[in-house]
Amino acid sequence: MVRQIYDVLGLGNAIVDVIARAEEDFLLKERVRKGAMHLIDERRAEHLYAVMGPATIVSGGSAANTIVGVAELAGRTAYIGKIKADDVGRIFAHDLRATGVHFATRAATNGPATAQSFIFITPDGERTMNTYLGACLNLTSEDVDEMTVRASAIIYLEGYLWDPPAAKKAFVKASHIAHAADRRVALTLSDPFCVDRYRTEFLQLIRTGMVDIIFANERELKSLYQTADFATAVDALRCENVLGVVTRSEHGSLVVTREATTAVPATPIERLVDATGAGDLFAAGFLVGLARGADHTTCARIGAIAASEVIQHIGARPQTNLHNLMAENGLA
Amino acid sequence: MVRQIYDVLGLGNAIVDVIARAEEDFLLKERVRKGAMHLIDERRAEHLYAVMGPATIVSGGSAANTIVGVAELAGRTAYIGKIKADDVGRIFAHDLRATGVHFATRAATNGPATAQSFIFITPDGERTMNTYLGACLNLTSEDVDEMTVRASAIIYLEGYLWDPPAAKKAFVKASHIAHAADRRVALTLSDPFCVDRYRTEFLQLIRTGMVDIIFANERELKSLYQTADFATAVDALRCENVLGVVTRSEHGSLVVTREATTAVPATPIERLVDATGAGDLFAAGFLVGLARGADHTTCARIGAIAASEVIQHIGARPQTNLHNLMAENGLA
C-alpha cells in the first residue's frame, strides 16, 4: 500500500471566478435563473462580461475551493483539474500552489481558454453562476495520476465533472484507484440542475459503491430523489449505503447514516455578503475533521465555521486564517 | 465656456491590484517597507507574485479608485490613464466603464504591460504596495483631452503621476486647461515617500497656484513640510492659498483653510480588513460634496463614510452601493 501523503485530493473543474454585484432586474433581463449554475459559451461569456458591473477576480471551482479550505485548515492536499497555459490559468495555478496545494495537472497549450465563471451577487447575498468551461473540457482520465490518488486518504469529486464529457472517465478512474487502495471517495452533488441532468448516473454511483460520502444541500437532495418534501429525501438518503452530509444554509446541517441523523446548527454570522463557496467550505471543514478522525458532529461544526467565513466576503476562497478561526472556537 | 459635463475628472496611474494577506515576517524577508508604495520592475513583479499568497484581483490606481467612488456616489466622472491593450488592461477598462466612468484614453498596443500593484495586507489591516508601472510610463500630455478637462468641474490629480517622467507634462497641461476654463484643480500627495521624492515640485505646484485643493494624510503632510510635529505641518498648510484636506485614519480628518481648521470624526467600523483605498475613497466623498456645493464639514462626513466602507473588505473599490450608504446616513 502506498503511504498516505494527502488528507484530501480534489478533482474538479478548474475555474477562475469573475464576481460582480447585480440587481434582481439584471438577472431577469439577462434571463439567468437565480441561484443556479448556467453553462455558457465564449460568446455569451463576452456578452456577460461586457454588461456586468465592476468585478472582483478570485480563483474558484467547487472542488478547488474545498481543497484550498482543507489546506488553510492545515490539511495536506492535492488537486487535479485542467487549465490552459494562459493568464487566467496562471492565476488559478498560483492561488492553489500559494496555499500549499500539490497541483501538477499538465496545462493545455492549445484549445479553449482557462474556464471562467461570471458570478452575479444579488443584494440578498445569493450567487448566480455563468460558467464558461473552456479548458475543463479537455480533462481526461490520463490526467488522473494513479500515485496521487493512492496517496490520498479521501478523494473528493464534484458532480459538475459530469458536464465536460471526458471528465466522467477521469472521475470513474479516480474512484476505482482509490477503492483499490482502500481510500474513501466523496461526491458533492454540486447544483440541483446538475442533479437534474445526471440523476440516474449519480444514483448509480451511490448504489454501486463508487462513492462513500455524499455532500448535498437541501435543493440538491430533493432533486436527487425527485421530491418536494425534505424529510422524504432524507429518508431516502438514509437507506443508501453512504455517509450523507446535507447542508441547509442558516438552518445548519444534517449528518445522515443508516444508524442516525444528527442535526448541527449553522455558525451565526453578522452579514451574508456572498454565498459563493458556502457548500465548498463546509465540505472542506467536514473533510478535515474526517481526516483527523473526529466524530461527525465535530466535522459538521468545523464545516459550519469554515462556511461562515467565506460567505461574509466576496469570493469563494477564505480571506481569514481558518486555522486561527478554528483555534478561537476550540477546534484546532 | 464649455458646458460642465463631469463633476470630477481623474488623472492617474492606471493599475490593477493583486492583493494577498502576508505576515510581518514576509515583509521583512522581502525587504519591503510596511505601509509604503514601492516601485518595482518586471522581474521583481514576477518574483513577488511567485512568493505571495493566494490573491484577489481588483482594479486599483489611486485616482481611479477615487473616480469610481465619485461615480458610485452618483457623480458624473471621467478618467485619463494609460493601459496596454492586454488582459489586465481590459480588466481595468471594464471596471471603470462598468461604473459609468467616461474612459477614452487610447490603450498602448506595444511597449510594457498594463500596470499591476502587488499589495500585501498584514494582520493589522495595513497595506504595503509594490507597483510595476508598465504602460503608465507611456502616459503623455497628448493623452490629456482638452474638451474633457474643460467639461469637468474639478480635476483630480495624483502625486504618483510624478513617478512616470512623461506624466508630469500631462498633469501640468491638465491644470493649465482647467484653470483657463475656470475649473478647480485638486492634488493628492499620494504617499510620504512620493512626497520625499518630489517635495520641491509639490510645494511649487501649491505656491504657483497650479493646484487649489490638497489632499494629504498625516504622514504625507509632515513629509511635505519636513517636520515630525503635526501641528506645525497643519500651520504651514494653513498659510498656503489652498483648501487643505488632511486625513488621520481613525482620528478623522481636518479641513484646513486660511480662515479655519475644522475637525471631523472618522466613521466607526466593525473591523479594519484592508486599508487600501481609504484615502482615495475619502477624497471621492469629499469631492462629491464639493461638486454639490456642500459645506466642508459635510464633504468630510461623506468622505469618512465612503472610506469606512472600503477598509472593511479586500480591495480599494467599493463593494456596497455607496449611494444607499449615504442615504442611510442622511447624506444622499
Contacts between the chains, C-beta under 8 A, distances in Angstrom:
chain1	res1	chain2	res2	distance
A	20	B	98	7.5
A	21	B	319	7.2
A	21	B	321	7.7
A	49	B	94	6.7
A	50	B	94	7.7
A	52	B	98	6.6
A	53	B	98	4.9
A	53	B	99	7.3
A	54	B	59	6.8
A	54	B	68	6.9
A	54	B	94	7.5
A	54	B	95	4.0
A	54	B	96	7.8
A	54	B	98	4.8
A	54	B	99	5.3
A	54	B	317	6.0
A	55	B	91	7.5
A	55	B	94	7.1
A	55	B	95	6.4
A	55	B	98	7.5
A	56	B	56	6.2
A	56	B	57	7.3
A	56	B	58	5.3
A	56	B	315	6.3
A	56	B	319	7.6
A	57	B	56	7.3
A	57	B	57	3.9
A	57	B	58	7.3
A	57	B	91	7.0
A	58	B	56	5.2
A	58	B	57	7.2
A	59	B	54	6.8
A	68	B	54	6.9
A	87	B	87	4.8
A	87	B	88	7.8
A	88	B	87	7.8
A	91	B	55	7.6
A	91	B	57	7.0
A	94	B	49	6.7
A	94	B	50	7.8
A	94	B	54	7.5
A	94	B	55	7.1
A	95	B	54	4.0
A	95	B	55	6.4
A	96	B	54	7.8
A	98	B	20	7.5
A	98	B	52	6.6
A	98	B	53	4.9
A	98	B	54	4.7
A	98	B	55	7.5
A	99	B	53	7.3
A	99	B	54	5.3
A	270	B	270	7.3
A	273	B	313	8.0
A	273	B	319	7.6
A	313	B	273	8.0
A	313	B	313	5.9
A	313	B	314	7.0
A	314	B	313	7.0
A	314	B	314	7.9
A	314	B	319	6.0
A	315	B	56	6.3
A	317	B	54	5.9
A	319	B	21	7.2
A	319	B	56	7.6
A	319	B	273	7.6
A	319	B	314	6.0
A	321	B	21	7.7
